[in-house]
Amino acid sequence: MADDPLLARHDGRQSGCCCPPRLSFNFPSPAVSFRLKTSVWSELGGSVGDLGTYIPIVLALSLVSSLDLGTTLIFTGLYNAITGLLFGLPMPVQPMKSIAAVAISESTHLSVPQIMAAGLSTAAVLFVLGVTGLMSVLYRFIPLPVVRGVQLSQGLSFAFSAIKYIRYNQDFAASKSLGLRSWLGLDGLIVALTALLFIILTTGSGDDRPPQDPSAPRRPRRGSSRIPAALLVFVLGVVLCFARDPSIFGDLKLGPSSIHLVRITWDDWKVGFLRGAIPQIPLSVLNSVIAVCKLSSDLFPAREEVSTTAVSVSVGMMNLVGCWFGAMPVCHGAGGLAGQYRFGGRSGASVLFLGVAKVFLGLLFGNSFVRMLGAFPIGILGVLLLFSGIELAMASRDMGSKEESFVMLVCAAVSLTGSSAALGFCCGVVLFVLLRLRELEGRAQIPFFARDSDRDDAGY
């Protein structure tokens, strides 16, 4: 079994019996979780690595569904700081994308109570899967090529969206692309392409991981790779915000938004669960828990693997608290982790910096901060999102056989064309099982009295 190219690495991800693990918590030390693994500038650069997905979705929900941006900034900032402490790595806090897509894209938009009901329903499912250990059982038995297919599809989906952000003007409130972006202007193609070239020249391919072979020489990092490229590009975007529309200064109002409980009716629960939670739950299980845990073990091989139980419970607890106060439903996304790692995030300090900034802005400007986000250059967001997507997609490059690659690519193709990670996942699992049955059938056809040389040729 260990020689099977499809099963070998999958079986090695977690060992032990099939029984759900007992739930236990060891509260980490802040000195350990927030200890800098590189430089403070690298961690600061990594802290903005996931904003390419965060800002467009938050902005769209604020404009279309009247989501309170100040409340969302405060709660997601606290989530960033707490998850950085608990996991000790740049664990992202991302919007629940399927709920957001339903809320802003369909003809009948979801109201804030319906969005919160969808987030609470999804959170309850993930919390139960986590505390019962069922999430760990799922992670143990899902084939690695299927996980890679989900990661590849999500990464390519981010990259495709990023290219649209760069090439076309965007109307996030209507969730559609407009005409071609002009070359000139403060949000023109020249600005976006300059940011793109700057990041490539300063960070290269972004791969500073140790070689698989310990005896192999490790290429020294170039001095330019220490530049916080993403942070500088993001600061450029902030400067261009005010240069494009100086009236933003007058529209920003000091003081936080008033935080209050959201009243959710029975109809809100019904609509939120049917339209928002049902499509979100499989995406959260696959991309927010399973793919995140696998990606964390790929990016940080020297540390203990992140527990699926802890990640699942974390997603549940965040939303079971924040959604009652109107904070955007969130999860931990593999794309966000890839983006923060790509731009230098290596410890919990990276998301701590981001969390402090969010809480500060939420308390200082409240919901009026949406005025500034609305003027942020979309081309620059596209550049940041492009590198996040490519980094996530490159996690699939470790498929070592044609069979593994076949399962992965079919899973990714179905996920992309069907716009459903759950559909791609199901197709990948079915294909994996069919290949196993075909192999078992081939073994059964070898006669017992066959010569040893024939059995050797068959792989026995």
Protein Blocks (a to p, Z undefined) as FASTA:
>chain_A
ZZpmklmmmmmmpgcdfbdcddddddddfklmmpcfbdfklmmmmmmmmmmmmmmmmmmm
mmmnopafklmmmmmmmmmmmmmmmnopacdcdddfklmmmmmmmmbdcdfklmmmmmmm
mmmmmmmmmmnommmmmmmmmcfklmmmmmmmmmmmmmmmmmmmmmpccdfknopadddd
dfbdjkbfklmmmmmmmmmmmnonopacdcfblkbccddddfklmpcfklmmmmmmmmmm
mmmmmmlmmmpcgdddddddddddfklmmmmmmmmmmmmmmmmmmmmmmmmmmmmmmmmm
mbccddfklmmmmmmmmmmmmmmnopacddddfklmmmmmmnopabfklmmmmmmmmmmm
mmmnmmmlmmmmmmpcfklmmmmmmmmmmmmmmmmmmpcbfklmmmmmmmmmmmmmnopa
klmmmmmmmmmmmmmmmmmmmmmmpcfkbcfklmmmnoZZ
